[in-house]
Amino acid sequence: MSELKLYNTLSNKKEQFEPREPGKVKLFTCGPSVYRKQHLGNYRTYLYEDVLQRYLEYSNYNVERVINFTDVEDKAISQARKQGISLEELCRPVEESFFRECELLNIALPTEIPRATESVESAVDLVKRLVDNGHAYWHKGEAFFDPLTFDGFGRIYGLDMSRWPKKKIRFRKDTYPGQRWNLGDFILWHKRRPKDGNVWWETEFGQGRPAWNIQDAAMIKTHMGFEIDIHTGGIDNLYRHHDYTLAIMEGASGKEFCPWWLHGGELLVDGEKMSKSRGNVAYVDELITRGFSPRHLRFFLLYGPYREGLDLRTEGLEQRAGHLDRFSHLACSVIQGDNKGAEPLDKDLAGDMRRAFEDRMNDNLDYAGAFDAVAEHLDRASHIDKERGIPPENRDQIKRVLKDIDRIFGVMGCE
């Protein structure tokens, strides 16, 4: 196995990665809420998660990955009602767009993607367990989680529980705007209400639906069990969402849910946060229409520390597109050269390239550092090729290494 070190938000430091079971990794990656089209910031998160899975597999781990669709929540129901269509009519085109754009950006996805609407029974079971274990309670037909009953609540974020109000406060909405903490009890189960239309299920609780807060936990429990190795998402999930999931899973099972939590930085546009009100939300198809290839977009979104913010500017896109094109031209010229009469080399060009790549990737998925290290070794190989030629056996070795590396990079554009 590799010497992979990852920055663990839970411990707030970089640590040597070790799964629960040698050689196997259970990886959950937060998927899209499919009531609206995914923007470029969403895809930045999916891309670093894609690289994580690819590099784990490169490092000889057997990865069991789940990514989910959130297809029932307050916002989705409200949007469907506003458009006069069903929840399925609202969500399915968004799912199809997601699949199409993931293919364009070369994002690998599991064969099956669970939906929240398919995990209602699992959510019901979780609510029952949480009530039985004293972490949840019923109030006027709806179930709420009381964070004060769960030791260490908010530990991923580093929440100061001394601020928690003594007065009982309940938060009934699925989600709340902004990056803030709701200091009170959060909802797990909604009773049927007229505004929800026909979006409800007949359960032992009566007619209702699972709240957004419990849906990821329900899907993870169904498809992976109560214990996984890595949970990922965007930095915005540090507010409420991921600590809610951890508390639900551990509160229901009594087991350690997940020891590794990774969070990706946000995408800005010309230095400002993306928002509809500013009119600066960026989409994959719009940038492709402007002339940027999917390969260029993938590279732009990955070339830099995944945990830090990234600013989307036209000049930055163009610069990185040029950087990638130069790399691709160099790689193609090296692996497609033909110097059959060259003398054997006394340097392990391919081995040096692989070791440099792995050194950088093992340092918290340093994609940019790994890319530049490979480019440096390619440049060295190109000079040797021009001066004295590279024998076929050495060229084949370089080609094999580049093929392995580009399974993670996904941008080389050269066979």
C-alpha positions in Angstrom: 0.0 0.0 0.0 1.0 3.6 -0.5 2.4 6.1 2.0 -0.6 8.3 1.5 -1.1 11.2 3.9 -4.4 13.0 3.9 -5.5 16.1 5.7 -8.2 14.9 8.1 -10.7 17.6 9.1 -11.7 15.5 12.2 -8.2 15.7 13.7 -7.4 19.0 12.0 -4.0 17.7 10.7 -2.3 15.7 8.0 -2.1 12.0 8.9 -1.0 8.7 7.4 -4.0 7.0 5.9 -5.0 3.6 7.2 -8.3 2.0 6.5 -10.1 -0.2 9.0 -9.4 -3.3 6.9 -6.1 -3.6 5.1 -6.4 -3.2 1.3 -10.1 -2.1 1.4 -11.6 1.4 1.6 -15.2 2.3 2.1 -15.6 5.8 0.6 -18.7 8.0 0.7 -18.8 11.1 -1.4 -21.6 13.6 -0.9 -23.6 13.7 -4.2 -25.8 16.4 -5.8 -29.2 17.7 -4.7 -30.9 17.2 -8.0 -33.6 19.9 -7.9 -31.2 22.2 -9.8 -28.4 22.0 -12.3 -24.9 21.5 -10.9 -22.5 24.4 -11.2 -18.7 24.5 -11.7 -18.1 24.7 -7.9 -20.0 21.5 -7.4 -17.9 19.8 -10.0 -14.7 21.0 -8.3 -15.8 18.9 -5.3 -16.7 15.8 -7.4 -13.3 16.1 -9.2 -11.1 16.0 -6.1 -13.2 13.0 -4.9 -12.6 11.4 -8.3 -8.9 11.8 -8.0 -9.0 10.4 -4.4 -10.8 7.3 -5.6 -8.5 6.9 -8.6 -5.3 7.3 -6.5 -6.5 4.9 -3.9 -7.1 2.3 -6.6 -3.7 3.2 -8.2 -2.3 2.4 -4.7 -3.8 -1.1 -4.8 -6.8 -0.4 -2.5 -10.1 -2.0 -3.3 -12.5 1.0 -3.2 -16.1 0.6 -2.4 -17.6 4.0 -3.2 -21.1 5.4 -2.8 -22.2 8.8 -4.2 -25.9 9.7 -3.8 -28.7 11.7 -5.3 -30.8 13.9 -2.9 -34.1 13.9 -4.7 -36.5 14.8 -2.0 -36.2 17.9 0.3 -38.0 21.1 1.0 -36.3 23.0 -1.8 -37.1 20.3 -4.4 -40.8 20.1 -3.4 -41.1 23.9 -3.5 -39.5 24.1 -6.9 -41.6 21.3 -8.4 -44.8 23.0 -7.0 -43.7 26.3 -8.5 -43.2 24.7 -12.0 -46.3 22.7 -11.7 -44.5 19.3 -12.3 -43.8 16.2 -10.3 -40.7 15.7 -8.2 -39.5 13.1 -10.7 -40.1 15.4 -13.6 -38.0 18.0 -11.8 -35.1 15.8 -10.8 -34.6 13.3 -13.6 -33.4 15.9 -16.2 -30.9 17.2 -13.6 -29.6 13.7 -13.0 -29.2 13.2 -16.8 -27.3 16.5 -17.0 -25.0 15.4 -14.1 -24.2 12.1 -15.8 -23.5 13.9 -19.1 -21.2 16.5 -17.6 -19.4 13.9 -15.4 -18.6 12.0 -18.6 -17.3 15.2 -20.2 -15.1 16.0 -17.3 -13.9 12.3 -17.1 -15.3 11.8 -13.6 -15.7 8.1 -12.8 -18.9 7.2 -11.0 -20.2 4.0 -9.4 -22.5 1.8 -11.5 -25.4 2.4 -9.2 -26.3 5.7 -7.4 -28.8 5.5 -4.6 -31.6 8.1 -4.3 -33.0 9.5 -1.1 -36.5 8.4 -2.3 -35.3 4.8 -2.3 -34.0 4.8 1.3 -37.1 5.8 3.2 -37.3 2.4 5.1 -33.7 2.9 6.2 -34.5 6.4 7.5 -37.4 5.0 9.4 -35.2 2.4 11.1 -32.6 5.1 12.0 -35.3 7.3 13.6 -36.5 4.3 15.7 -33.0 3.5 16.8 -32.3 7.1 17.8 -35.5 7.4 19.7 -34.8 4.1 21.5 -31.2 5.3 22.3 -32.5 8.6 23.8 -31.0 10.9 21.1 -34.3 11.7 19.3 -37.9 12.4 20.3 -41.3 13.1 18.8 -43.0 16.5 18.8 -46.4 17.0 17.2 -45.9 14.2 14.7 -42.3 15.0 13.8 -39.0 13.6 15.0 -36.1 15.8 16.2 -32.5 15.0 17.2 -31.3 16.6 20.5 -27.5 17.3 20.1 -27.2 17.7 23.9 -27.7 14.0 24.3 -24.8 13.1 22.0 -21.3 13.4 23.6 -18.9 15.2 21.3 -21.5 16.7 19.0 -20.0 19.1 16.4 -16.5 17.7 16.7 -15.8 17.7 13.0 -16.4 21.4 12.8 -14.9 22.0 16.3 -18.2 23.4 17.6 -18.1 25.1 21.0 -21.0 23.4 22.8 -20.8 25.9 25.7 -22.8 28.3 23.5 -25.7 25.9 23.2 -28.9 27.5 24.6 -30.6 26.0 27.6 -34.0 26.9 26.1 -35.5 24.2 23.8 -35.3 25.4 20.2 -36.4 23.2 17.2 -35.3 23.8 13.6 -38.0 22.3 11.2 -36.6 23.2 7.8 -34.4 20.8 5.9 -31.7 23.4 5.3 -31.0 27.0 6.2 -29.2 29.6 4.2 -25.7 30.7 4.9 -22.8 29.2 6.8 -24.1 29.2 10.3 -24.9 26.8 13.1 -28.5 26.2 14.2 -28.1 26.0 18.0 -31.0 23.7 18.7 -32.6 20.4 17.8 -32.7 19.4 14.1 -35.5 17.6 12.3 -35.3 14.0 11.2 -38.8 13.3 10.0 -41.5 15.5 8.5 -45.1 14.7 9.0 -47.3 15.1 5.9 -48.3 18.7 5.2 -50.7 20.1 2.5 -47.8 22.1 0.9 -45.9 18.9 0.2 -48.6 17.7 -2.2 -48.2 14.0 -2.9 -44.6 13.8 -1.6 -45.1 11.5 1.3 -44.8 7.8 2.3 -47.0 5.6 4.3 -44.9 4.3 7.2 -45.3 3.0 10.8 -44.9 6.7 11.8 -47.9 7.6 9.7 -47.7 9.6 6.5 -44.6 11.7 6.1 -41.1 11.9 4.7 -37.5 11.7 5.9 -35.8 15.1 6.5 -32.7 16.0 4.5 -30.6 15.7 7.6 -31.1 11.9 7.8 -31.0 11.0 4.2 -27.2 10.6 3.7 -27.1 8.4 6.8 -30.0 6.3 5.6 -28.3 5.7 2.2 -24.9 5.0 3.8 -26.5 2.5 6.2 -28.3 0.7 3.4 -25.3 0.4 1.0 -22.3 0.4 3.3 -23.3 -0.3 6.8 -22.6 1.7 10.0 -18.8 1.9 9.5 -16.9 3.5 6.6 -13.4 4.8 6.2 -13.6 8.1 4.4 -16.4 10.7 4.1 -15.9 13.6 1.7 -17.7 16.8 0.6 -17.3 20.5 0.1 -16.3 23.0 2.8 -19.9 24.1 3.1 -20.8 20.7 4.6 -18.8 21.6 7.7 -21.7 23.7 8.8 -24.3 21.4 10.3 -24.5 18.7 7.6 -21.6 16.4 8.3 -21.7 16.7 12.0 -25.4 15.8 11.8 -24.6 12.7 9.8 -21.9 11.6 12.2 -24.2 12.1 15.2 -27.0 10.2 13.6 -24.9 7.2 12.6 -23.1 6.9 15.9 -26.1 7.7 17.9 -28.1 4.9 16.2 -25.3 2.3 16.2 -23.0 3.1 19.1 -20.0 2.5 16.8 -17.4 4.8 15.4 -18.8 5.8 12.1 -15.9 7.3 10.1 -12.4 8.2 11.1 -11.5 10.3 8.0 -13.2 13.4 6.8 -12.0 15.4 3.7 -13.4 18.8 2.6 -12.7 20.7 -0.6 -12.5 24.5 -0.9 -15.0 26.7 -2.6 -14.9 28.1 -6.1 -15.1 31.9 -6.4 -15.8 33.9 -9.6 -13.6 37.0 -10.1 -13.0 37.0 -6.3 -16.6 36.7 -5.3 -18.8 33.9 -4.0 -21.0 32.4 -6.7 -24.7 33.3 -6.3 -27.8 33.8 -8.4 -28.2 37.3 -7.0 -24.8 38.3 -8.4 -25.5 36.5 -11.7 -22.1 34.9 -11.6 -22.9 31.2 -11.4 -20.7 29.3 -13.8 -21.7 26.1 -15.6 -19.8 23.5 -17.5 -21.8 23.8 -20.7 -21.4 27.6 -20.8 -17.6 27.4 -20.5 -17.4 24.8 -23.2 -19.5 27.1 -25.4 -16.9 29.8 -24.8 -14.2 27.5 -26.2 -12.7 25.7 -23.2 -12.5 22.0 -23.7 -13.7 19.6 -20.9 -10.1 18.5 -20.5 -9.1 22.1 -19.8 -11.8 22.5 -17.3 -10.9 19.3 -15.5 -7.3 20.5 -15.3 -8.2 24.0 -14.1 -10.3 22.7 -11.3 -7.7 20.2 -10.1 -4.5 22.2 -10.5 -4.1 23.5 -7.0 -4.6 22.4 -3.3 -8.1 20.9 -3.2 -8.7 22.3 0.3 -8.1 25.9 -0.6 -10.4 28.3 -2.4 -10.0 28.7 -6.2 -10.8 31.8 -8.2 -12.4 31.4 -11.6 -11.1 34.0 -14.0 -10.9 33.9 -17.8 -7.1 34.7 -17.8 -6.5 31.9 -15.2 -8.4 29.4 -17.4 -6.5 30.4 -20.4 -3.1 30.2 -18.6 -3.8 26.7 -17.3 -5.2 25.6 -20.7 -1.8 26.6 -22.2 0.1 24.8 -19.4 -1.8 21.6 -20.1 -1.4 21.9 -23.8 2.3 22.3 -23.5 2.5 19.2 -21.2 0.4 17.1 -23.6 2.6 18.1 -26.6 5.7 17.2 -24.6 4.2 13.8 -23.5 3.1 12.9 -27.0 6.5 13.8 -28.5 8.3 11.6 -26.0 6.1 8.5 -26.2 5.6 8.7 -29.9 9.3 9.2 -30.8 11.2 6.6 -32.8 14.9 6.1 -32.2 15.4 2.4 -32.7 19.2 2.8 -32.8 19.7 4.6 -29.6 22.1 3.3 -27.0 20.7 1.9 -23.7 20.3 4.6 -21.0 22.0 4.5 -17.7 19.1 6.4 -16.1 15.7 5.1 -15.0 13.6 7.8 -16.6 10.3 6.0 -16.1 11.1 4.9 -12.5 12.2 8.4 -11.5 9.0 9.9 -13.0 6.8 7.4 -11.2 8.5 8.1 -7.8 8.2 11.8 -8.2 4.6 11.5 -9.1 3.8 9.3 -6.1 5.8 11.5 -3.7 3.6 14.5 -4.5 0.3 12.6 -4.6 1.0 10.9 -1.3 1.2 14.4 0.2 -2.5 15.0 0.5 -3.3 14.5 -3.2 -1.0 17.3 -4.4 -2.2 17.1 -8.0 -0.5 20.3 -9.1 2.8 19.2 -7.5 2.6 15.8 -9.1 1.7 17.2 -12.5 4.7 19.6 -12.4 7.0 16.9 -11.3 5.9 14.7 -14.2 6.3 17.6 -16.6 9.9 18.2 -15.3 10.8 14.6 -15.9 9.2 14.7 -19.3 11.2 17.7 -20.2 14.4 15.9 -19.1 13.4 12.9 -21.3 12.7 15.2 -24.2 16.2 16.7 -24.0 17.7 13.2 -23.9 15.6 12.1 -26.8 16.8 15.1 -28.9 20.5 14.7 -28.0 20.9 10.9 -28.2 17.6 9.2 -28.6 15.6 7.0 -26.2 15.8 3.2 -26.9 12.4 1.5 -27.6 12.4 -0.4 -24.2 12.9 2.8 -22.2 10.3 4.6 -24.3 7.8 1.8 -23.7 8.5 2.1 -19.9 7.8 5.8 -20.0 4.6 5.2 -22.0 3.4 2.6 -19.4 4.2 5.0 -16.5 2.4 7.9 -18.2 -0.6 5.7 -18.9 -0.8 4.8 -15.2 -0.4 8.4 -14.1 -3.0 9.7 -16.5 -5.5 7.3 -15.0 -5.4 9.9 -12.1 -4.7 13.0 -14.1 -7.3 12.2 -16.7 -6.1 15.1 -19.0 -3.1 14.0 -21.1 -4.9 13.7 -24.4 -2.3 11.4 -26.0 -2.2 7.7 -26.6 
